């Protein structure tokens, strides 16, 4: 209603000007009509104007109602906006825009699908030469083999991050929530990264009861745990340190804490650790961070209904807290 009256302001102003000119014209013409007749003519004209405005309001009601609402423009095409020429023209124009938008969107989706397929194939092709290199390691000296093994693991983790990042946009087609034993999931993630722990001289203390279960996706959970554990090791200097993985119950929720004895994170970086590509002061110092690990953990948690928090102080280590909500 408000938008309709705003649109009629020019008409109303011109009408008022016309009503003021009527008695002036009578006076200039020298015709001294009774004031009652002049007022009667003005009143009759006003009634006709109100009837016209009512008719136009009915014609434009749906158009102005849509424009005044918070409904996205893309949804206007779902129903006609009125029978008047202007609403019909707006409706047809929006349909044309919607068709062009859908065509562009379909092209974009097709390109994204092709890109994801290419990335997946490329990653799997890269695994073949890595496997060949892995098979040749026993023929090399221990020191050389150990160095190559470390680089191979970094390559594998990098390829894994690439493929999981590419799958994130199609997450709803690539996950299955089920009941998982939390200690088993943690143990599998630690076992996958045992060489990294051994090489860095870092121990893992798992304090998770064997009967604790959570609702999550096994594949994505293992990826998240790998990212967190890898960070815990990479930012722990010196040998003899321990990464502690413990769990607690808060109401119906299960909380998993992964605590390291590393270098910690500066306060000014804490608010940005979940931003993509953010490495921070510590990441630049150790040259180990890609800035994507915690970002992916945060995004995956949002999609699975988990929450992730990070608490840290410089020189005192870092604790990453995963909260699994009891959905069932």
MIMARDO-325159 format. One record per residue (C-alpha): y, z, x; residue in one letter. Coordinates in nm, 3 decimals, decimal comma. Layout:
<recs>
<rec c2="Y" c3="Z" c1="X" mitor="a"/>
...
</recs>
This chain:
<recs>
<rec c2="0,000" c3="0,000" c1="0,000" mitor="x"/>
<rec c2="0,246" c3="0,093" c1="0,276" mitor="x"/>
<rec c2="0,181" c3="-0,231" c1="0,464" mitor="x"/>
<rec c2="0,238" c3="-0,431" c1="0,143" mitor="x"/>
<rec c2="0,579" c3="-0,274" c1="0,083" mitor="x"/>
<rec c2="0,677" c3="-0,328" c1="0,445" mitor="x"/>
<rec c2="0,594" c3="-0,696" c1="0,401" mitor="x"/>
<rec c2="0,818" c3="-0,712" c1="0,089" mitor="x"/>
<rec c2="1,125" c3="-0,554" c1="0,251" mitor="x"/>
<rec c2="1,301" c3="-0,890" c1="0,319" mitor="x"/>
<rec c2="1,246" c3="-0,997" c1="-0,043" mitor="x"/>
<rec c2="1,380" c3="-0,666" c1="-0,178" mitor="x"/>
<rec c2="1,687" c3="-0,683" c1="0,045" mitor="x"/>
<rec c2="1,768" c3="-1,036" c1="-0,068" mitor="x"/>
<rec c2="1,713" c3="-0,928" c1="-0,429" mitor="x"/>
<rec c2="1,958" c3="-0,638" c1="-0,394" mitor="x"/>
<rec c2="2,211" c3="-0,873" c1="-0,237" mitor="x"/>
<rec c2="2,167" c3="-1,112" c1="-0,531" mitor="x"/>
<rec c2="2,217" c3="-0,829" c1="-0,786" mitor="x"/>
<rec c2="2,540" c3="-0,730" c1="-0,612" mitor="x"/>
<rec c2="2,664" c3="-1,089" c1="-0,618" mitor="x"/>
<rec c2="2,612" c3="-1,131" c1="-0,997" mitor="x"/>
<rec c2="2,907" c3="-0,907" c1="-1,109" mitor="x"/>
<rec c2="3,120" c3="-1,037" c1="-0,824" mitor="x"/>
<rec c2="3,063" c3="-1,398" c1="-0,940" mitor="x"/>
<rec c2="3,154" c3="-1,303" c1="-1,300" mitor="x"/>
<rec c2="3,473" c3="-1,140" c1="-1,176" mitor="x"/>
<rec c2="3,569" c3="-1,434" c1="-0,954" mitor="x"/>
<rec c2="3,507" c3="-1,677" c1="-1,245" mitor="x"/>
<rec c2="3,744" c3="-1,480" c1="-1,463" mitor="x"/>
<rec c2="3,476" c3="-1,398" c1="-1,717" mitor="x"/>
<rec c2="3,503" c3="-1,041" c1="-1,831" mitor="x"/>
<rec c2="3,160" c3="-0,980" c1="-1,980" mitor="x"/>
<rec c2="3,076" c3="-0,634" c1="-2,113" mitor="x"/>
<rec c2="2,911" c3="-0,421" c1="-1,846" mitor="x"/>
<rec c2="2,615" c3="-0,364" c1="-2,076" mitor="x"/>
<rec c2="2,531" c3="-0,734" c1="-2,078" mitor="x"/>
<rec c2="2,551" c3="-0,752" c1="-1,699" mitor="x"/>
<rec c2="2,328" c3="-0,447" c1="-1,662" mitor="x"/>
<rec c2="2,084" c3="-0,590" c1="-1,918" mitor="x"/>
<rec c2="2,054" c3="-0,910" c1="-1,715" mitor="x"/>
<rec c2="2,001" c3="-0,715" c1="-1,394" mitor="x"/>
<rec c2="1,736" c3="-0,495" c1="-1,561" mitor="x"/>
<rec c2="1,553" c3="-0,797" c1="-1,700" mitor="x"/>
<rec c2="1,555" c3="-0,958" c1="-1,356" mitor="x"/>
<rec c2="1,423" c3="-0,634" c1="-1,206" mitor="x"/>
<rec c2="1,134" c3="-0,624" c1="-1,455" mitor="x"/>
<rec c2="1,042" c3="-0,982" c1="-1,367" mitor="x"/>
<rec c2="1,053" c3="-0,891" c1="-0,997" mitor="x"/>
<rec c2="0,825" c3="-0,591" c1="-1,053" mitor="x"/>
<rec c2="0,579" c3="-0,807" c1="-1,245" mitor="x"/>
<rec c2="0,582" c3="-1,056" c1="-0,958" mitor="x"/>
<rec c2="0,527" c3="-0,779" c1="-0,701" mitor="x"/>
<rec c2="0,239" c3="-0,637" c1="-0,906" mitor="x"/>
<rec c2="0,078" c3="-0,980" c1="-0,926" mitor="x"/>
<rec c2="0,117" c3="-1,034" c1="-0,550" mitor="x"/>
<rec c2="-0,016" c3="-0,685" c1="-0,478" mitor="x"/>
<rec c2="-0,333" c3="-0,762" c1="-0,672" mitor="x"/>
<rec c2="-0,372" c3="-1,092" c1="-0,487" mitor="x"/>
<rec c2="-0,318" c3="-0,938" c1="-0,142" mitor="x"/>
<rec c2="-0,479" c3="-0,599" c1="-0,205" mitor="x"/>
<rec c2="-0,802" c3="-0,664" c1="-0,009" mitor="x"/>
<rec c2="-0,617" c3="-0,827" c1="0,280" mitor="x"/>
<rec c2="-0,369" c3="-0,542" c1="0,322" mitor="x"/>
<rec c2="-0,644" c3="-0,283" c1="0,271" mitor="x"/>
<rec c2="-0,844" c3="-0,436" c1="0,557" mitor="x"/>
<rec c2="-0,538" c3="-0,460" c1="0,781" mitor="x"/>
<rec c2="-0,449" c3="-0,096" c1="0,713" mitor="x"/>
<rec c2="-0,801" c3="0,031" c1="0,787" mitor="x"/>
<rec c2="-0,963" c3="0,101" c1="1,122" mitor="x"/>
<rec c2="-1,241" c3="-0,153" c1="1,062" mitor="x"/>
<rec c2="-1,280" c3="-0,385" c1="1,366" mitor="x"/>
<rec c2="-1,148" c3="-0,737" c1="1,310" mitor="x"/>
<rec c2="-1,496" c3="-0,878" c1="1,377" mitor="x"/>
<rec c2="-1,615" c3="-0,718" c1="1,047" mitor="x"/>
<rec c2="-1,345" c3="-0,880" c1="0,829" mitor="x"/>
<rec c2="-1,558" c3="-1,189" c1="0,776" mitor="x"/>
<rec c2="-1,822" c3="-0,991" c1="0,585" mitor="x"/>
<rec c2="-1,637" c3="-1,034" c1="0,251" mitor="x"/>
<rec c2="-1,351" c3="-1,251" c1="0,119" mitor="x"/>
<rec c2="-1,001" c3="-1,108" c1="0,153" mitor="x"/>
<rec c2="-0,863" c3="-1,244" c1="-0,173" mitor="x"/>
<rec c2="-0,807" c3="-1,558" c1="-0,381" mitor="x"/>
<rec c2="-0,449" c3="-1,631" c1="-0,271" mitor="x"/>
<rec c2="-0,388" c3="-1,907" c1="-0,013" mitor="x"/>
<rec c2="-0,288" c3="-1,666" c1="0,267" mitor="x"/>
<rec c2="-0,593" c3="-1,431" c1="0,242" mitor="x"/>
<rec c2="-0,822" c3="-1,734" c1="0,217" mitor="x"/>
<rec c2="-0,661" c3="-1,890" c1="0,526" mitor="x"/>
<rec c2="-0,691" c3="-1,562" c1="0,718" mitor="x"/>
<rec c2="-1,055" c3="-1,527" c1="0,611" mitor="x"/>
<rec c2="-1,140" c3="-1,883" c1="0,722" mitor="x"/>
<rec c2="-0,957" c3="-1,834" c1="1,052" mitor="x"/>
<rec c2="-1,147" c3="-1,512" c1="1,120" mitor="x"/>
<rec c2="-1,474" c3="-1,689" c1="1,048" mitor="x"/>
<rec c2="-1,386" c3="-1,953" c1="1,308" mitor="x"/>
<rec c2="-1,298" c3="-1,681" c1="1,560" mitor="x"/>
<rec c2="-1,624" c3="-1,499" c1="1,482" mitor="x"/>
<rec c2="-1,832" c3="-1,813" c1="1,537" mitor="x"/>
<rec c2="-1,662" c3="-1,881" c1="1,871" mitor="x"/>
<rec c2="-1,706" c3="-1,517" c1="1,969" mitor="x"/>
<rec c2="-2,077" c3="-1,527" c1="1,884" mitor="x"/>
<rec c2="-2,121" c3="-1,850" c1="2,080" mitor="x"/>
<rec c2="-1,953" c3="-1,700" c1="2,385" mitor="x"/>
<rec c2="-2,151" c3="-1,378" c1="2,346" mitor="x"/>
<rec c2="-2,479" c3="-1,569" c1="2,323" mitor="x"/>
<rec c2="-2,392" c3="-1,764" c1="2,637" mitor="x"/>
<rec c2="-2,306" c3="-1,442" c1="2,818" mitor="x"/>
<rec c2="-2,627" c3="-1,270" c1="2,704" mitor="x"/>
<rec c2="-2,832" c3="-1,572" c1="2,812" mitor="x"/>
<rec c2="-2,671" c3="-1,568" c1="3,155" mitor="x"/>
<rec c2="-2,729" c3="-1,196" c1="3,189" mitor="x"/>
<rec c2="-3,094" c3="-1,238" c1="3,094" mitor="x"/>
<rec c2="-3,134" c3="-1,514" c1="3,352" mitor="x"/>
<rec c2="-2,962" c3="-1,297" c1="3,613" mitor="x"/>
<rec c2="-3,193" c3="-1,003" c1="3,540" mitor="x"/>
<rec c2="-3,500" c3="-1,228" c1="3,559" mitor="x"/>
<rec c2="-3,376" c3="-1,367" c1="3,892" mitor="x"/>
<rec c2="-3,313" c3="-1,017" c1="4,030" mitor="x"/>
<rec c2="-3,657" c3="-0,896" c1="3,924" mitor="x"/>
<rec c2="-3,830" c3="-1,199" c1="4,079" mitor="x"/>
<rec c2="-3,624" c3="-1,167" c1="4,396" mitor="x"/>
<rec c2="-3,711" c3="-0,799" c1="4,433" mitor="x"/>
<rec c2="-4,082" c3="-0,867" c1="4,388" mitor="x"/>
<rec c2="-4,065" c3="-1,151" c1="4,640" mitor="x"/>
<rec c2="-3,898" c3="-0,922" c1="4,893" mitor="x"/>
<rec c2="-4,184" c3="-0,673" c1="4,857" mitor="x"/>
<rec c2="-4,426" c3="-0,924" c1="5,007" mitor="x"/>
<rec c2="-4,268" c3="-0,943" c1="5,355" mitor="x"/>
<rec c2="-4,224" c3="-0,565" c1="5,349" mitor="x"/>
<rec c2="-4,597" c3="-0,526" c1="5,288" mitor="x"/>
<rec c2="-4,674" c3="-0,763" c1="5,575" mitor="x"/>
<rec c2="-4,450" c3="-0,562" c1="5,808" mitor="x"/>
<rec c2="-4,619" c3="-0,243" c1="5,689" mitor="x"/>
<rec c2="-4,959" c3="-0,384" c1="5,784" mitor="x"/>
<rec c2="-4,842" c3="-0,467" c1="6,138" mitor="x"/>
<rec c2="-4,710" c3="-0,117" c1="6,210" mitor="x"/>
<rec c2="-5,044" c3="0,025" c1="6,338" mitor="x"/>
<rec c2="-5,033" c3="-0,232" c1="6,620" mitor="x"/>
<rec c2="-4,700" c3="-0,099" c1="6,752" mitor="x"/>
<rec c2="-4,615" c3="0,206" c1="6,958" mitor="x"/>
<rec c2="-4,566" c3="0,528" c1="6,765" mitor="x"/>
<rec c2="-4,193" c3="0,558" c1="6,838" mitor="x"/>
<rec c2="-4,121" c3="0,196" c1="6,745" mitor="x"/>
<rec c2="-4,348" c3="0,215" c1="6,438" mitor="x"/>
<rec c2="-4,173" c3="0,532" c1="6,320" mitor="x"/>
<rec c2="-3,832" c3="0,365" c1="6,346" mitor="x"/>
<rec c2="-3,949" c3="0,056" c1="6,159" mitor="x"/>
<rec c2="-4,121" c3="0,272" c1="5,897" mitor="x"/>
<rec c2="-3,793" c3="0,452" c1="5,829" mitor="x"/>
<rec c2="-3,610" c3="0,123" c1="5,781" mitor="x"/>
<rec c2="-3,889" c3="-0,004" c1="5,555" mitor="x"/>
<rec c2="-3,854" c3="0,298" c1="5,331" mitor="x"/>
<rec c2="-3,480" c3="0,245" c1="5,310" mitor="x"/>
<rec c2="-3,537" c3="-0,118" c1="5,216" mitor="x"/>
<rec c2="-3,788" c3="-0,022" c1="4,947" mitor="x"/>
<rec c2="-3,551" c3="0,235" c1="4,799" mitor="x"/>
<rec c2="-3,269" c3="-0,018" c1="4,808" mitor="x"/>
<rec c2="-3,479" c3="-0,276" c1="4,626" mitor="x"/>
<rec c2="-3,588" c3="-0,014" c1="4,375" mitor="x"/>
<rec c2="-3,226" c3="0,077" c1="4,307" mitor="x"/>
<rec c2="-3,140" c3="-0,291" c1="4,255" mitor="x"/>
<rec c2="-3,414" c3="-0,345" c1="4,002" mitor="x"/>
<rec c2="-3,342" c3="-0,022" c1="3,811" mitor="x"/>
<rec c2="-2,971" c3="-0,105" c1="3,801" mitor="x"/>
<rec c2="-3,048" c3="-0,449" c1="3,657" mitor="x"/>
<rec c2="-3,271" c3="-0,293" c1="3,391" mitor="x"/>
<rec c2="-3,009" c3="-0,041" c1="3,282" mitor="x"/>
<rec c2="-2,836" c3="-0,289" c1="3,049" mitor="x"/>
<rec c2="-3,166" c3="-0,344" c1="2,868" mitor="x"/>
<rec c2="-3,264" c3="0,020" c1="2,875" mitor="x"/>
<rec c2="-3,360" c3="0,036" c1="2,506" mitor="x"/>
<rec c2="-3,634" c3="-0,222" c1="2,571" mitor="x"/>
<rec c2="-3,772" c3="-0,047" c1="2,879" mitor="x"/>
<rec c2="-3,842" c3="0,317" c1="2,803" mitor="x"/>
<rec c2="-4,099" c3="0,527" c1="2,622" mitor="x"/>
<rec c2="-4,038" c3="0,895" c1="2,554" mitor="x"/>
<rec c2="-4,348" c3="1,113" c1="2,574" mitor="x"/>
<rec c2="-4,455" c3="1,466" c1="2,660" mitor="x"/>
<rec c2="-4,462" c3="1,509" c1="3,039" mitor="x"/>
<rec c2="-4,573" c3="1,800" c1="3,254" mitor="x"/>
<rec c2="-4,263" c3="1,881" c1="3,456" mitor="x"/>
<rec c2="-4,438" c3="2,018" c1="3,764" mitor="x"/>
<rec c2="-4,659" c3="1,710" c1="3,782" mitor="x"/>
<rec c2="-4,355" c3="1,480" c1="3,763" mitor="x"/>
<rec c2="-4,180" c3="1,675" c1="4,040" mitor="x"/>
<rec c2="-4,491" c3="1,677" c1="4,259" mitor="x"/>
<rec c2="-4,534" c3="1,300" c1="4,224" mitor="x"/>
<rec c2="-4,170" c3="1,242" c1="4,320" mitor="x"/>
<rec c2="-4,206" c3="1,470" c1="4,623" mitor="x"/>
<rec c2="-4,531" c3="1,298" c1="4,725" mitor="x"/>
<rec c2="-4,362" c3="0,957" c1="4,711" mitor="x"/>
<rec c2="-4,097" c3="1,081" c1="4,953" mitor="x"/>
<rec c2="-4,318" c3="1,296" c1="5,176" mitor="x"/>
<rec c2="-4,256" c3="1,078" c1="5,484" mitor="x"/>
<rec c2="-3,882" c3="1,130" c1="5,447" mitor="x"/>
<rec c2="-3,927" c3="1,507" c1="5,422" mitor="x"/>
<rec c2="-4,158" c3="1,515" c1="5,724" mitor="x"/>
<rec c2="-3,930" c3="1,295" c1="5,933" mitor="x"/>
<rec c2="-3,624" c3="1,509" c1="5,858" mitor="x"/>
<rec c2="-3,815" c3="1,837" c1="5,898" mitor="x"/>
<rec c2="-3,726" c3="1,952" c1="5,546" mitor="x"/>
<rec c2="-3,967" c3="2,152" c1="5,331" mitor="x"/>
<rec c2="-3,997" c3="2,150" c1="4,954" mitor="x"/>
<rec c2="-4,054" c3="2,465" c1="4,751" mitor="x"/>
<rec c2="-4,166" c3="2,382" c1="4,396" mitor="x"/>
<rec c2="-4,116" c3="2,678" c1="4,160" mitor="x"/>
<rec c2="-4,209" c3="2,510" c1="3,833" mitor="x"/>
<rec c2="-4,483" c3="2,646" c1="3,608" mitor="x"/>
<rec c2="-4,771" c3="2,406" c1="3,561" mitor="x"/>
<rec c2="-4,767" c3="2,434" c1="3,180" mitor="x"/>
<rec c2="-4,398" c3="2,349" c1="3,124" mitor="x"/>
<rec c2="-4,359" c3="2,018" c1="2,940" mitor="x"/>
<rec c2="-4,055" c3="1,810" c1="2,854" mitor="x"/>
<rec c2="-3,982" c3="1,498" c1="2,651" mitor="x"/>
<rec c2="-3,878" c3="1,211" c1="2,876" mitor="x"/>
<rec c2="-3,979" c3="0,872" c1="3,014" mitor="x"/>
<rec c2="-4,215" c3="0,901" c1="3,312" mitor="x"/>
<rec c2="-4,083" c3="0,600" c1="3,504" mitor="x"/>
<rec c2="-3,714" c3="0,675" c1="3,463" mitor="x"/>
<rec c2="-3,765" c3="1,046" c1="3,528" mitor="x"/>
<rec c2="-3,948" c3="0,974" c1="3,853" mitor="x"/>
<rec c2="-3,663" c3="0,744" c1="3,958" mitor="x"/>
<rec c2="-3,404" c3="1,015" c1="3,885" mitor="x"/>
<rec c2="-3,599" c3="1,279" c1="4,075" mitor="x"/>
<rec c2="-3,637" c3="1,042" c1="4,370" mitor="x"/>
<rec c2="-3,262" c3="0,980" c1="4,382" mitor="x"/>
<rec c2="-3,181" c3="1,352" c1="4,370" mitor="x"/>
<rec c2="-3,445" c3="1,449" c1="4,627" mitor="x"/>
<rec c2="-3,338" c3="1,169" c1="4,862" mitor="x"/>
<rec c2="-2,978" c3="1,289" c1="4,844" mitor="x"/>
<rec c2="-3,091" c3="1,646" c1="4,909" mitor="x"/>
<rec c2="-3,269" c3="1,540" c1="5,227" mitor="x"/>
<rec c2="-3,009" c3="1,291" c1="5,351" mitor="x"/>
<rec c2="-2,729" c3="1,547" c1="5,329" mitor="x"/>
<rec c2="-2,928" c3="1,825" c1="5,498" mitor="x"/>
<rec c2="-2,861" c3="1,845" c1="5,870" mitor="x"/>
<rec c2="-3,106" c3="2,010" c1="6,108" mitor="x"/>
<rec c2="-3,472" c3="2,095" c1="6,066" mitor="x"/>
<rec c2="-3,635" c3="2,395" c1="5,903" mitor="x"/>
<rec c2="-3,427" c3="2,366" c1="5,585" mitor="x"/>
<rec c2="-3,576" c3="2,389" c1="5,236" mitor="x"/>
<rec c2="-3,518" c3="2,203" c1="4,912" mitor="x"/>
<rec c2="-3,603" c3="2,429" c1="4,619" mitor="x"/>
<rec c2="-3,707" c3="2,287" c1="4,283" mitor="x"/>
<rec c2="-3,716" c3="2,549" c1="4,007" mitor="x"/>
<rec c2="-3,713" c3="2,559" c1="3,630" mitor="x"/>
<rec c2="-3,577" c3="2,797" c1="3,367" mitor="x"/>
<rec c2="-3,578" c3="2,813" c1="2,989" mitor="x"/>
<rec c2="-3,248" c3="2,842" c1="2,802" mitor="x"/>
<rec c2="-3,334" c3="2,875" c1="2,436" mitor="x"/>
<rec c2="-3,542" c3="2,572" c1="2,349" mitor="x"/>
<rec c2="-3,409" c3="2,371" c1="2,644" mitor="x"/>
<rec c2="-3,577" c3="2,335" c1="2,983" mitor="x"/>
<rec c2="-3,352" c3="2,333" c1="3,289" mitor="x"/>
<rec c2="-3,466" c3="2,189" c1="3,622" mitor="x"/>
<rec c2="-3,266" c3="2,296" c1="3,928" mitor="x"/>
<rec c2="-3,291" c3="2,104" c1="4,257" mitor="x"/>
<rec c2="-3,113" c3="2,302" c1="4,530" mitor="x"/>
<rec c2="-3,070" c3="2,199" c1="4,893" mitor="x"/>
<rec c2="-2,929" c3="2,371" c1="5,200" mitor="x"/>
<rec c2="-2,717" c3="2,077" c1="5,299" mitor="x"/>
<rec c2="-2,354" c3="2,016" c1="5,385" mitor="x"/>
<rec c2="-2,230" c3="2,045" c1="5,027" mitor="x"/>
<rec c2="-1,955" c3="1,851" c1="4,853" mitor="x"/>
<rec c2="-1,582" c3="1,906" c1="4,880" mitor="x"/>
<rec c2="-1,407" c3="2,029" c1="4,560" mitor="x"/>
<rec c2="-1,190" c3="1,718" c1="4,531" mitor="x"/>
<rec c2="-1,503" c3="1,498" c1="4,523" mitor="x"/>
<rec c2="-1,698" c3="1,697" c1="4,263" mitor="x"/>
<rec c2="-1,528" c3="1,535" c1="3,964" mitor="x"/>
<rec c2="-1,608" c3="1,185" c1="4,091" mitor="x"/>
<rec c2="-1,968" c3="1,214" c1="4,212" mitor="x"/>
<rec c2="-2,101" c3="1,039" c1="3,899" mitor="x"/>
<rec c2="-1,865" c3="0,744" c1="3,934" mitor="x"/>
<rec c2="-2,027" c3="0,416" c1="4,046" mitor="x"/>
<rec c2="-1,991" c3="0,331" c1="4,416" mitor="x"/>
<rec c2="-1,819" c3="0,660" c1="4,495" mitor="x"/>
<rec c2="-1,943" c3="0,798" c1="4,828" mitor="x"/>
<rec c2="-1,687" c3="1,067" c1="4,898" mitor="x"/>
<rec c2="-1,599" c3="1,229" c1="5,228" mitor="x"/>
<rec c2="-1,955" c3="1,343" c1="5,300" mitor="x"/>
<rec c2="-2,106" c3="1,004" c1="5,219" mitor="x"/>
<rec c2="-1,873" c3="0,829" c1="5,461" mitor="x"/>
<rec c2="-1,951" c3="1,093" c1="5,723" mitor="x"/>
<rec c2="-2,329" c3="1,048" c1="5,705" mitor="x"/>
<rec c2="-2,337" c3="0,675" c1="5,619" mitor="x"/>
<rec c2="-2,634" c3="0,737" c1="5,389" mitor="x"/>
<rec c2="-2,475" c3="0,698" c1="5,048" mitor="x"/>
<rec c2="-2,445" c3="0,383" c1="4,838" mitor="x"/>
<rec c2="-2,251" c3="0,563" c1="4,567" mitor="x"/>
<rec c2="-2,499" c3="0,449" c1="4,301" mitor="x"/>
<rec c2="-2,772" c3="0,715" c1="4,299" mitor="x"/>
<rec c2="-2,595" c3="0,989" c1="4,101" mitor="x"/>
<rec c2="-2,424" c3="0,731" c1="3,883" mitor="x"/>
<rec c2="-2,763" c3="0,593" c1="3,777" mitor="x"/>
<rec c2="-2,897" c3="0,946" c1="3,722" mitor="x"/>
<rec c2="-2,601" c3="1,020" c1="3,496" mitor="x"/>
<rec c2="-2,641" c3="0,697" c1="3,299" mitor="x"/>
<rec c2="-3,016" c3="0,742" c1="3,256" mitor="x"/>
<rec c2="-2,970" c3="1,101" c1="3,137" mitor="x"/>
<rec c2="-2,720" c3="0,985" c1="2,875" mitor="x"/>
<rec c2="-2,966" c3="0,729" c1="2,742" mitor="x"/>
<rec c2="-3,260" c3="0,970" c1="2,738" mitor="x"/>
<rec c2="-3,065" c3="1,256" c1="2,579" mitor="x"/>
<rec c2="-3,074" c3="1,474" c1="2,892" mitor="x"/>
<rec c2="-2,774" c3="1,622" c1="3,069" mitor="x"/>
<rec c2="-2,702" c3="1,642" c1="3,442" mitor="x"/>
<rec c2="-2,466" c3="1,878" c1="3,619" mitor="x"/>
<rec c2="-2,383" c3="1,925" c1="3,984" mitor="x"/>
<rec c2="-2,265" c3="2,244" c1="4,155" mitor="x"/>
<rec c2="-2,175" c3="2,254" c1="4,521" mitor="x"/>
<rec c2="-1,964" c3="2,417" c1="4,789" mitor="x"/>
<rec c2="-1,896" c3="2,280" c1="5,136" mitor="x"/>
<rec c2="-2,144" c3="2,423" c1="5,385" mitor="x"/>
<rec c2="-2,344" c3="2,605" c1="5,116" mitor="x"/>
<rec c2="-2,560" c3="2,327" c1="4,976" mitor="x"/>
<rec c2="-2,578" c3="2,154" c1="4,639" mitor="x"/>
<rec c2="-2,759" c3="2,218" c1="4,312" mitor="x"/>
<rec c2="-2,832" c3="1,937" c1="4,068" mitor="x"/>
<rec c2="-2,924" c3="2,065" c1="3,722" mitor="x"/>
<rec c2="-3,118" c3="1,854" c1="3,473" mitor="x"/>
<rec c2="-3,138" c3="1,984" c1="3,116" mitor="x"/>
<rec c2="-3,416" c3="1,857" c1="2,892" mitor="x"/>
<rec c2="-3,350" c3="1,922" c1="2,524" mitor="x"/>
<rec c2="-3,634" c3="2,002" c1="2,290" mitor="x"/>
<rec c2="-3,610" c3="1,712" c1="2,044" mitor="x"/>
<rec c2="-3,932" c3="1,785" c1="1,852" mitor="x"/>
</recs>
